[in-house]
């Protein structure tokens, strides 16, 4: 998607694509159901914490570290090998995302830089800023050609302007576009997938769709699988109405599966089994 030029509110235009309204409505109903669960009224903090853990595990799985949930829960040291560092980065991002909600609408580029800094956990010169010409990108899942650094800079600025201006589009649409655009640009030298999914979470929470952050889309993305994720992302890259709608629907299905996960946690707590 080009975030420069075109209509004044391209997010809203995407919301009018065939099939998108149905995805938006389905997600809204699913979210309303989990928020209406009796456990959410008494133990929502526990659901939020568990959703964060499961979301981090899902995001790490898409980035090549597909650990069992109990291993993520048990482990305290995430510095041992590449997979452990990916899981550690996902956990840090999930924790950090909630601290950046108030900044996102005023300075999304600052938030993205902070997310990369947190994910990388490194003070290297390339960390916490968009990549420069000639700098390589390490992204294990997305293999499509990289835009050059100048295009990255322009499109990031365009995306930031749209976010700051605000949109009448449903939260799902905005979240899916932010997610897809960051995957397309891969603006950092590493951890782009993790950052893109964390940004999706920020939009869903900050928009008010999921204010308690109990609907982890990352869980759904992982459950749908890497192949489906890449295929849906190809639709985003195509820029066609059908491709964009398919990507938004894929992201919507991921949210619904995240809702299902948290609903199961609610049910377990209600039974006294968790």
N, C-alpha and C positions, 0 to 999 in steps of 0.2 A: 504493500500500500504506500503510495506517495502521500506524505503528510504536509506537503507544501502545495499551494495553489488549489484549484477546484472549489468546491462549495465551502461556504463559511463554516459549516459544521459537518465535516465528513463522517464523524462518529454517528450523528443522527441519520445521515443518509444510509449508512450501513444497517442501522436498525430497521430500515424499511425494506431490506432485501427479502425475497421470498423465503419463508421458513424461519426467519430469525425471530419474528414475533412469537411464534410457537415455542421456540427454544427458551426465550426470555420468560414466557408465562410458565413453562414447565419448571424452570429453575426457581422462580418465585414461589410456586406452590410447594416445591420440595423444601425450600428454606423455611417457609412458614410452618411446615409440619414439624420440623425438628425444633424450631423455636417455641412451638406450642407444647412440646413434651413436658410432662410434669417435673421430670428431673431437671430440666433446664431452669426451672423457676427456683430451684433450691441449691443446685450444685453446678452452676454454669462454669465456674472457674475451673473445676475439674475437667469438664468437657473441653474447654479451651486449651488447657495444658495437654490433654491427650491428643487433641486435633493437631496441635503444633508438632508433637513428636511424630505422629503418623504422617503428617504432611512433609516434614523434613525427610523421613525415611523414603517416601514416594519420590520426592524430587531427586534425592541422591540415587535412587534406583535408575531413574531415567538418565542420569549422568554416569552410569556404569558401576555404581556401588549398590548392588541389590542385596542388602542385608535383611535378615529376619528382624521383625520388630523387636523381639526380646533381646537380640544382640545389640541393637541400638540403645535399648533401655538399660542394658547391663553395663555397657562399655563406658569407661571414664577417660580413657586415653585415645585420642583420635589423631595421633601423630605418627603412627607406626609405618604405614604404607600409603600408597596412592588412594586406595579405596577408603581407608580410614580417614584420610584428609578430606575426601569428598563428603563423607557423612558428617564430619565435624563442621565443614563449611555450610552444609545445609542446615544443621542445627543452629549455628550462629546466625544465619540469615533469618530463620524463622523467629528467633528471639529478637533480633534487631528490627524486623519489619514493623512490629507493633510500636516501636519508639519513634518511628518516622512519619506517622500518619499526618501529623499537623504540618509537617514541612512539605509533603508531597505536592499539594495544590499550589504552593507558592514557589517551590524550587525543585521540580522533579529531577533535574540534572544533578543537583547536589545530592539528592537521595540515591540516585543510581551510582554515583561515585562512592558514596558511603557504603552501599551494599557491596560493591566490588572490593572495597578495602576490607570489609568484615569477612567476606568469603575467602579472600586470598590470605588473610592473616599474615601479611608480609609488608615490609616497608620498601620493597623494590621500587625503582623509579617509575616503572610501568603501571603500578597499582593505583587504583582510585582515579583514573583519568581515561578518556577515550584513547584508543590505540593511534599511533602515528604511522605515517607512510613507512612501509617496509617491516613493521613489527608483525611477527607471526601470531596466529591465534590457535590456542589449544581448546578445541570444543569437540568432545568425543561423539556426540550424537548427530549434530547437524553438519552435513558435508557439502551443502550447496555453495556455489562460488561466493566469495566475500566481496561486498562493496568496498571501494577504496576509501581511504581515510577521509577524503574531502566529502564524499557522499555521506559517510557516517555522520560527520559533523553537521552537515546541512539538515539531514533527516532527524537527527536528535533534537536540533533546535526547533524544527517544525513540530515534532511531537510534543516538546515541552510547551510551546506556545498554545497548542490545542488543549493541553491539560490545564494550563493556567487560565485560559479563557473560559473553560467549563463547557459542558455539553448537555443537551437534553436527552441524549442517548441513554438507554438502559445500562446499568453497571456492567452487565455481562458483556455487552458490545465493547465498551471502553476497555475492560480488562483483557478481552481477547485480542484487541488491536495492540495494546501496549505489549502484551506477551509476544505476539507474532512479530511486531516490529523489532523488538530487541533480539529475537532469534534471527531475524533476517539480517540485521546490522552486525550482530556480534561485536559490539563496540569496544569490548575490553580484550585483553590478551588471554584471558582465561575466565572460567566460571560463568560464561554468558547464559547458559541454560538455567543454572541455579538462580542467577540474578533476574532473569526474565520471569521465572515462576514466582519469585518473591515479589516482584513488582505487580504481577497479576493479583496476588494475595492482598497487597496494599490497596489496590483499586477496589476490590470486592469488599474489603472491610471499611475503607474510608468513605465509600459511596453510601454506606448504610444498608446495603443488601445483607451483609453478614457482620454486623457491628461487634459481635463477641468472638469472631474468628473461629467458628466451630464447623465450617463447611470447607474442609481442605481440598481444594481442586487438585493439588499435587497427588493426593491419594488416587483420585480418579484418573489422572493422566497416566500414572504408573499402572493402574489396573487395566486400562484400555490398551496399554502396551506401546513399546517403542516404535513398532512398525506403523500402527495406526496414528501415532503422534507425528511421525515423519510424513505420512501420506496426507494427513490433514494440514500440516504445515505447508506442503507443496501447494495446496489449494490457496493458502494465504499468499504465497509467493506469486502465484499466477495473476493475482490482482483482478480476476474475473468475479462477476457477481456470484456465480455458483461456487467458486473456490473460496471466496471470503465467507459466504454463508455456511459452507461446510466446516470451515475452521471455527467459526463462532459456535456452531452447533456442537462441535467436538468439545470445545471448552465448556459449553453448557452441560454436556453429559458428564464431564469430569467433575464439575461442581455437584451434580446430582449424586454421583458416586461418593463424593466426599460427605455429602449429607447422609447417605446410607450408612457410611462408616460411623459417623458420630451418633446416628440413631441407634446403631447396635451398641455403642458404648453406653448410651442412656439406658437402654434396656438391660444391659448387664449390671449397671449400677442399681437399677430399680430392683433387680433380683437379688442384689447383695453379693454378686459374684465378681465384682471388680472394686 
